[in-house]
Amino acid sequence: MALLLPDNPLALLPGPLVLLLLYNVLCDEREMRTAAWLLLCGAAMMLAYPLVGGLSAGYGTAGYVLGKTLVFVLLPAGALYIIEGCSVRELAETTGVRRAGLPESLVFGCVAALVTLVLVYVTSTPRPAPDALWHMLMFLEAFTEEFYFRGVLMVWLAGRTSWRRAFLVSTTSFILAHPQHFGQPFLLVTAVQGVLLALIAHRTGNLSGPWVSHGLNRIVPALMAG
């Protein structure tokens, strides 16, 4: 069944968002609406994720990237638009898609990439990619996850609750969204990447570094293996 593991990697995504909502119900009612909308958004993303597989089957890597864009960018952006009632520019600013903090973010992102790439080679055997187009598309695809996990769940959420709470939600959600690594050494890469990129996004308020780091982590091992 497409909604259950391992077919749908987002099957566990609502878990941390449920805990966030419960916390707000019990301890901090001021942000209950925010937590409820994030939970609804996470559930919608989980239900919509089979679309990624369908587009990938029909259109290859380009379809995969398009599906990830719809699920990880357009759905959350639509939810934030409803919550905030803001302009596209304001939405971009509050999710880290901005110029402020760009140089610092890129420096930290490159350092994080070095750390995670070492861990990739320690924990796995990279496989070569099919062609140059794959590298370009997968680098672009890295932005989709960064927008949601670091832009929405870290930068945006930290502006409405404590940064520690946002950090826990961001990193836990990122790890749970990669169930294919459960029980494997590569889970260490996912966990370290989630922690480092969330901290970079919080410190700089900018997604450029996390995106570059995530993108390099996608394509460098494949390039080296080829």
PyMOL commands that set and color helices and strands:
alter all, ss='L'
color gray80, all
select helices_A, chain A and resi 14-26+29-48+50-84+88-94+102-123+132-158+163-176+179-181+187-204+208-225
alter helices_A, ss='H'
color red, helices_A
deselect
rebuild
show_as cartoon
